Amino acid sequence: MFEPLAISGMAHAMAAHASARQGVIAANVAHADTPGYRARDVEPFTETFRRLQTQPPRTPAAPRLLPVAPGAALSPNGNSVSLEVEMMKAVEARHQFDMALTITQSVGGIIRTSLGR
């Protein structure tokens, strides 16, 4: 009778992905001056969600970490972090999290409306 809504699960996965990506971005920025540090990112949400669809229910699907552009320009100390690129990624992650929040709020509104409240 009460089955989980697929869109609700997708919104939860999207928010978790955005959160994980924001953490990786923060680590990249924190290591911007570390000699030899290579910037990382997480796999795109579509790949994470595809894996989530093939796993058993209630199994967390953490995004996989990926190296960023192996041929990227390195600073003189061997670091590959670009603060400008990281700022753009942070904006994308924020947008993704806001979208997940909006979807969750819309689903809640639809459920309240269907219950007549």
N, C-alpha and C positions, 0 to 999 in steps of 0.2 A: 504494500500500500504506500509506504513512504520510501521511495527510492531517491537516492541522491541525484540532484540535477547535474547533468553533464556540464552545463555552462558554469555552474558554481565550482566544480572541480577544476575546470580550465582557468577560471579567475584566480583560484587559490594557487595553482601551479605557476601562473604568470606572476603573481605577487612574490612567490618564493624565488622564482628565477631572477626577478628584478632586485630582490634583496641580496641574493648571492652575487649578482653582478656588481652591485654597489660595493660590496665587501672587497671584491677583487680589485675594483677601481681604486678604492681607498688604499689598499696594499701597494698598488703601483705608484700612487702619488707619494706614499710614505717612503718608498724606496727610490724616489726620483734622483737622489744623489749617491746611491749605493753603487760603488764600482762593480761592473760586470752583471748587474741585475737586468734581467730580460722581462719586459712587460708581458702580462698575461691577460686573458679575457676568458669568458665562459662561452660555451657553444650557443648558437642561436636558440631562441625559445622554441622554434618549430621542431628542432631536433630533440630537445628535452621533452617536449610534449609528445612527440612520436614515440619515444622510449617509454613514457608514462603509459601510453595506450597499450603497449605490448607487455607490460609488467602486471603481476597480480594486483588486485585492488589493495589499497591501504599500504602500498610499498612506496616509500619516498623516492622520488627521482631527482637526485641532486645533479645540477648541470656539471658537465665535464669542463675542466680547465684546459685552455688551449694557449699555446704560445702565440704572441702577436707578431705577424709579419716577419718571418725569419730573416728576410733580406732588408729589414728596416734600417734606417740610418742610425748609427751608433754615435754617442757622444765620445769625446776623447778618452773617457774612463771606461768605455765599453758598455755603458748603460743605454737601454733602448726605450726608456720612458719619455714620452712627449706630453708635457702638461696640457697642451692645447687639445690633443687627441683625447686625453683622459677627461677633460672638461666636457667635450662633446659626448663621450660615452656616458658620463654622469647624467647629462640632460636626457639622453635616450632612456636610461634606466629609470629616471624619475617619471618620464612620460609613460613608460610601461607600467610602473607601479600605480600611477594615477588612473590609467585605463582599467587595471584590475579592480581598483577600489570602486570606480564608477559602475563597472559591471556588477560587482557584488551588491552595491546599493540599489541598482535597478532590479536585480533579482529579488531582493528583500521587499521592494515596493510592489512588485508583481504578486509575490506571495501574500503580502498584507491585503492587497486589493482582492485577490481571489478568496480570501477568508472573510472579506467584508469588514475589515477593520481599518 
